[in-house]
Amino acid sequence: MRRAGWTALLTPPVATAVLVLVALLDSGTATDEATARSLLAALEMAMPLAAGVGAASLVGRDPAVELQLTAPTSYRSTLLRRLVVTLGWAALLAVLVVGVLVMTGWWPPSRGIVSGQLIWLAPTLCLGGLGFLAAAAFRGPAAAGSLIAAVWIVQQVFPSAFQDQAWSRLLYLFATTRGAVSDEWTANRLTLVATALAFGVVGWLLLGRTERLLRGEAE
């Protein structure tokens, strides 16, 4: 957990707390539906961004990669454990927020308790997987984190560009709170999960190339 770094551990609670606080402050003037949507945004928007940035920070911070590459446990297995800690910590916070929403009646009954977890789980895994892949490809947290932020911002600012085509709707991160074709919601969530797995596999393969890690360390 310590080697996962402060970025991975602090970003999820801070990002979530900010959006929840904003939603609660607006609850006095907003409708119940608007408040519920704002609270869901803390799950579908803040949590994935935090997890993605955290995952992007896992590669390129070790001071002596060449020593870790000689250890019995492979370096990419070490990084994978850090990724599990990062995503697991974000998942724990998301479950706590879900519990509060259910107990207070803000949880949307149309989604159900079990299937509704895909509201936060699918985009969190997707951006987390992309962050892991970007970190493996760029061998540093700055460029990888910038890519995650860029993807998040583009989908926030240009939602219609992703909702105009059937294939791009399947890759839209915010299908619950920013609107999408209701019949395609489950397909969208499952596509994001499958994409996350693909990102993770490619990132794992890239981390197996020792020369790339050593070249990144030298740079």
C-alpha positions as CSV (number, residue, x, y, z in Angstrom):
1,M,0.0,0.0,0.0
2,R,2.8,2.4,0.8
3,R,4.5,1.7,-2.5
4,A,1.3,2.4,-4.4
5,G,1.9,6.0,-3.4
6,W,-0.1,8.9,-2.1
7,T,-1.5,9.7,-5.5
8,A,-3.2,6.3,-5.7
9,L,-4.4,6.4,-2.0
10,L,-5.5,10.0,-1.6
11,T,-7.1,10.8,-5.0
12,P,-10.2,8.6,-4.7
13,P,-11.4,9.9,-1.3
14,V,-10.6,13.5,-2.1
15,A,-12.3,13.5,-5.5
16,T,-15.3,11.6,-4.2
17,A,-15.7,13.9,-1.1
18,V,-15.6,17.0,-3.3
19,L,-18.4,15.9,-5.6
20,V,-20.5,14.6,-2.6
21,L,-20.0,17.9,-0.8
22,V,-21.1,19.9,-3.9
23,A,-24.2,17.7,-4.3
24,L,-25.2,18.1,-0.6
25,L,-24.7,21.9,-0.7
26,D,-26.9,22.1,-3.8
27,S,-29.6,19.8,-2.3
28,G,-31.3,22.8,-0.7
29,T,-32.2,24.4,-4.0
30,A,-32.1,21.4,-6.4
31,T,-34.8,18.8,-7.0
32,D,-34.5,15.4,-5.5
33,E,-33.8,13.9,-8.9
34,A,-31.0,16.5,-9.6
35,T,-29.5,15.8,-6.2
36,A,-29.6,12.0,-6.7
37,R,-27.9,12.5,-10.1
38,S,-25.2,14.6,-8.6
39,L,-24.5,12.0,-5.9
40,L,-24.3,9.3,-8.6
41,A,-21.8,11.5,-10.4
42,A,-19.4,11.1,-7.5
43,L,-19.4,7.4,-8.3
44,E,-19.5,7.4,-12.1
45,M,-17.2,10.4,-12.7
46,A,-15.0,11.1,-9.7
47,M,-14.1,7.5,-8.8
48,P,-13.0,6.4,-12.3
49,L,-10.8,9.5,-12.7
50,A,-9.2,9.0,-9.4
51,A,-8.6,5.3,-10.1
52,G,-7.2,6.1,-13.5
53,V,-4.8,8.7,-12.3
54,G,-3.7,6.4,-9.5
55,A,-3.1,3.5,-11.8
56,A,-1.1,5.8,-14.1
57,S,1.2,6.7,-11.3
58,L,2.4,3.2,-10.6
59,V,5.2,2.9,-13.1
60,G,8.3,5.0,-13.3
61,R,8.7,6.0,-9.6
62,D,11.0,3.3,-8.4
63,P,14.5,4.5,-7.8
64,A,16.2,1.2,-8.8
65,V,14.2,-0.8,-11.3
66,E,17.2,-2.8,-12.3
67,L,17.5,-4.3,-8.8
68,Q,13.8,-5.2,-8.7
69,L,14.1,-6.9,-12.1
70,T,16.6,-9.4,-10.4
71,A,14.3,-10.3,-7.5
72,P,12.5,-13.6,-7.4
73,T,9.1,-11.9,-7.7
74,S,8.8,-10.3,-11.2
75,Y,8.6,-6.5,-11.3
76,R,5.3,-6.6,-13.2
77,S,3.8,-8.8,-10.6
78,T,4.8,-6.2,-8.0
79,L,3.1,-3.5,-10.2
80,L,0.1,-5.7,-10.6
81,R,-0.3,-5.9,-6.8
82,R,-0.1,-2.2,-6.6
83,L,-2.8,-1.9,-9.2
84,V,-5.0,-4.2,-7.2
85,V,-4.4,-2.1,-4.1
86,T,-5.3,1.1,-6.1
87,L,-8.5,-0.3,-7.6
88,G,-9.5,-2.1,-4.5
89,W,-9.2,1.0,-2.4
90,A,-11.3,2.9,-4.9
91,A,-13.9,0.0,-4.9
92,L,-14.1,0.1,-1.1
93,L,-14.8,3.8,-1.1
94,A,-17.4,3.3,-3.8
95,V,-19.2,0.6,-1.9
96,L,-19.3,2.8,1.2
97,V,-20.9,5.6,-0.9
98,V,-23.4,3.2,-2.4
99,G,-24.3,2.0,1.1
100,V,-25.0,5.6,2.2
101,L,-27.1,6.3,-1.0
102,V,-29.1,3.1,-0.4
103,M,-29.8,3.9,3.3
104,T,-30.8,7.5,2.6
105,G,-33.0,6.6,-0.4
106,W,-30.9,8.4,-3.0
107,W,-30.0,5.2,-4.9
108,P,-31.9,4.8,-8.2
109,P,-34.3,1.8,-7.7
110,S,-34.4,1.2,-11.5
111,R,-30.8,0.0,-11.4
112,G,-31.1,-2.5,-8.6
113,I,-28.4,-3.0,-5.9
114,V,-26.3,-5.7,-7.6
115,S,-26.4,-4.7,-11.3
116,G,-26.3,-1.0,-10.3
117,Q,-22.7,-1.5,-9.1
118,L,-21.8,-1.3,-12.8
119,I,-22.5,2.4,-12.5
120,W,-19.1,2.9,-10.9
121,L,-17.4,-0.4,-11.5
122,A,-17.3,-0.4,-15.3
123,P,-15.8,3.1,-15.8
124,T,-13.4,2.7,-12.9
125,L,-12.0,-0.5,-14.3
126,C,-11.8,1.0,-17.8
127,L,-9.9,4.1,-16.8
128,G,-7.8,2.1,-14.3
129,G,-6.9,-0.3,-17.0
130,L,-6.1,2.5,-19.4
131,G,-4.0,4.2,-16.8
132,F,-2.0,1.0,-16.2
133,L,-1.5,0.5,-20.0
134,A,-0.5,4.2,-20.4
135,A,2.0,3.9,-17.5
136,A,3.5,0.8,-19.1
137,A,3.7,2.4,-22.5
138,F,5.1,5.9,-21.4
139,R,7.1,4.5,-18.5
140,G,6.2,7.5,-16.4
141,P,3.3,8.9,-14.4
142,A,3.2,12.4,-15.9
143,A,2.3,11.5,-19.5
144,A,0.1,8.6,-18.4
145,G,-1.8,10.7,-16.0
146,S,-2.2,13.4,-18.7
147,L,-3.7,10.9,-21.0
148,I,-6.3,9.8,-18.4
149,A,-7.3,13.4,-17.7
150,A,-7.6,14.1,-21.4
151,V,-9.9,11.1,-22.0
152,W,-12.0,12.1,-19.0
153,I,-12.3,15.7,-20.1
154,V,-13.1,15.0,-23.7
155,Q,-16.0,12.7,-22.7
156,Q,-17.2,15.3,-20.3
157,V,-17.1,18.2,-22.7
158,F,-18.3,16.4,-25.8
159,P,-20.8,13.9,-24.7
160,S,-22.9,14.2,-27.9
161,A,-19.9,13.1,-30.0
162,F,-19.9,9.8,-28.2
163,Q,-23.7,9.3,-28.2
164,D,-24.2,9.9,-31.9
165,Q,-22.9,6.5,-33.0
166,A,-23.8,3.1,-31.7
167,W,-20.2,1.9,-31.4
168,S,-19.0,5.1,-29.5
169,R,-22.0,4.9,-27.1
170,L,-20.6,1.5,-26.0
171,L,-17.4,3.3,-24.9
172,Y,-19.0,6.3,-23.2
173,L,-17.9,6.4,-19.5
174,F,-20.8,8.4,-18.2
175,A,-23.8,6.6,-19.6
176,T,-25.7,6.7,-16.3
177,T,-25.5,10.4,-15.3
178,R,-24.9,12.1,-18.7
179,G,-27.6,10.2,-20.6
180,A,-27.5,7.3,-23.0
181,V,-29.9,5.0,-24.8
182,S,-31.5,3.1,-21.9
183,D,-31.6,-0.2,-23.8
184,E,-27.9,0.0,-24.4
185,W,-26.8,0.7,-20.8
186,T,-25.9,-2.9,-19.9
187,A,-24.1,-3.4,-23.2
188,N,-22.2,-0.1,-22.5
189,R,-21.1,-1.3,-19.0
190,L,-20.0,-4.7,-20.2
191,T,-18.1,-3.3,-23.1
192,L,-16.2,-1.0,-20.7
193,V,-15.3,-4.0,-18.5
194,A,-14.1,-6.0,-21.5
195,T,-12.1,-3.0,-22.7
196,A,-10.5,-2.7,-19.2
197,L,-9.4,-6.3,-19.4
198,A,-7.9,-5.7,-22.8
199,F,-6.0,-2.7,-21.5
200,G,-4.7,-4.7,-18.6
201,V,-3.5,-7.6,-20.7
202,V,-1.6,-5.3,-23.1
203,G,-0.1,-3.3,-20.2
204,W,1.0,-6.6,-18.6
205,L,2.7,-7.7,-21.9
206,L,4.5,-4.3,-22.2
207,L,5.8,-4.6,-18.7
208,G,7.4,-7.9,-19.6
209,R,9.8,-6.2,-21.9
210,T,12.7,-5.5,-19.6
211,E,14.6,-3.3,-22.0
212,R,11.7,-0.8,-22.1
213,L,11.7,-0.5,-18.3
214,L,15.5,0.0,-18.1
215,R,15.4,2.5,-20.9
216,G,12.7,4.4,-19.1
217,E,14.7,4.3,-15.9
218,A,17.7,5.7,-17.7
219,E,15.7,8.5,-19.2
